[in-house]
């Protein structure tokens, strides 16, 4: 295996490594730190010149939509605090934990982009995550049962490759004539240059509302349009919908303030001498619209820069924007090819009640990264992850404490679960956090998994899954208005299930 | 969101959406999410709450009741609506028997979608009538 370079030189020269991680954003940093703790040798390469990934550029209007609460009900740095800090990466030792809060200036509980970037750099530094910067991944092929990655610095050979390259490739739909002339979200200019101009924004997701919100102080009028009605997080109970902090344009619209938020399918975009002409057909209310505007912006999202991975056999979906993945974030069609970071949203999970996982954001995929590292270590490199024995008399308390406070279960609802299994001698073992889909769909020893779920009425409650004889059943516990699941009725419900499982 | 000409073109060819205009098809493509299931993967789990309504874009699936195959599904077929309409957990597993590409709508959104799309609801009732007729013929 290639060795680390001496101090002062770039680490990870081309050569053979058990694992190669591509990227230096939060997904790559998390997996590297977790693999390092498990003792799995690996190289990290990145085309960038410093850590941060997409946070080096986005969001355009400089403040994140994921919160970090410097002062919270749980002590900063504790495991429970992670539920209140959606932006810090996960370290094992105290100096590496909850770093983002330390860079925030108190003007908002949404960190600014530079604050987030400093937090990530501090994690890379404190957790001693080494990265070979300026090394661009250029191609991939199979070799001797493993993978060979061609890079700008030379060739890397490995058994396992983890691609943490982000959903960072600007994407526009191909079925709208003229959209090729429309600047994408990433090409949005400085807000001041839109002063007194009429701006049409295609898209009503977070990036569309972010642009509209940023242009409200400058634009003469902002029009947002896409075929379906806007989904709002406070109504859908999901962070996958447009977040409340970007909703000022929506309020402007419903109060008739000049901003328009339309449900319309864009039929054509034409360049004019002074700007753009947009023709659209109403969806929720039939009709045709024609707009003459000074500027048009396609806030139509991102895809994954997969390079040549599709040629290697990686199956994609969602218009080719995401690789299809197993519950452990391995390509469903290309063994040994794993994904980390925001790309892990391509492993959809159970998606109960229509709720997407939080894998698109740091507060979700940081846990995927920890679980992925454990999976790679145990599955491919023989690292033994011994389960922790649980006294049957304390199992109910333990699981209800987890359901009430475990950040993995709260940040990744219906997606990650705390798993207990029975050992050969009948003892109960806590075998950690696992993908819920894997637990319910794959064969395994008799076990119990506990997740937190929000149903379609907004009720948040624990869900217990019992696997016996290869069959898994679902049991939903009660909710609680104070979100404390350690009360008498929860104890009685879980004790009954545990007794059933132990019988 | 399952946007793109590919999805809209496929939807335009499905009986369920045959009466919709192009903007309405675009709205369907943006309202539903696209999901991919590899061969052998469960799509709906018998007895589990919180399922969605699925429309098959490509691929094939099996309906398994207590592990026994009761029906097979392919492009244009839909599933998940029975448990949603009745407010009960599904009584069957749906398992991909070939790589399966679906559009999926959250269960809580089905009623509103059907009420706002009466022609889709009519086509769905027609399909259910065919399924009922087939079941009756099978029993007789």
Interface residues (C-beta under 8 A of the other chain):
Chain A: X173 X174 X175 X205 X226 X227 X228 X263 X264 X265 X267 X281 X282 X283 X284 X286 X300 X301 X315 X317 X318 X319 X324 X326 X332 X333 X348 X350 X351 X352 X353 X354 X355 X356 X414 X440 X441 X453 X455 X456 X472 X473 X474 X476
Chain B: X1 X2 X3 X4 X5 X6 X7 X8 X21 X22 X23 X24 X26 X27 X29 X30 X31 X33 X34 X35 X36 X38 X41 X42 X45 X47 X48 X49 X50 X51 X52 X89 X99 X101 X104 X105 X106 X107 X108 X109 X116
